[in-house]
Amino acid sequence: MMPRRITAVPARTEAAGPRPAILVLPGGGYARQADHEAEPVAEWLAALGIHAFVLRYRVAPDRHPAPLEDAKEAMLSIRSGPHGLAVDHERVGVLGFSAGGHLAATLSTAAATGNRHLDVDAAVPDLSVLCYPVVSLIQDTHQGSVDNLLGGLPPSNLLADLSADRNVTARTPPAFLWHTADDDAVPVANSLNYAKALIAAGVPAELHVFPEGRHGLGLAAGDPGPGQWTSLCASWLVRTGWAEPTAAATLTAGAGRL
């Protein structure tokens, strides 16, 4: 059974056979769900020939591990659930914004829920896209996300376990990251440190830092700098073999006319 809070957006493609799929995790500081980082992003992925699944994971007053349980359940359901879409079970990724980026990064680094049915290899994505993510819960973090996820005075070992930059291994999936240098909500150090950890572990990573742009831009259509992220990411997805080259080229050309 698919999780109750998940919405599927099928790939728009004429290609035959199974297609890659990506789980979309909107941001919102573990307090809410940002709508502009949800279905519009799924529609963009669908236009690239990728099945997209938007998850409305649990947030405060629910605490950890509730959001991570929801995300792992969704990953397992996308790989083998009765959603009716032809999904390539070996190519299921995750895309997250802000706190959703934290959830995506902890999925990618196999953070534990304590549930042996969920803490399995199949719940780890094969690729991740992290958009101005919260990565560390120890330094340069977004305190609101920490408080909403863990409550007051969480133990230091739990903060470390949920700081994805400290838990990267050679098995962590490749990542595309973007951030703005002047983000005043989630410091750019979060993306820098995660990319550094991936590279040190020998994991492919692509990082784009734009000089200016407020936090929470979503698709950032029309923003002179950050608005490039979708075309850059589409090109990366083409190079990884996930997106259809023709669709990506069409979307990039359209973005150039905004």
Secondary structure by P-SEA (a helix, b strand, c coil): cccccbbbbccccccccbbbbbbbbbbcccccccccccaaaaaaaaaacbbbbbbbccccccccaaaaaaaaaaaaaaacccccccccccccccccccaaaaaaaaaaacccccccccccccccccbbbbccccccccccccaaaaaaaccccccaaaaaaaccccccccccccbbbbbbcccccccaaaaaaaaaaaaaacbbbbbbbbcccccccccccccccccaaaaaaaaaaaaaccccaaaaaaaaaaaaac
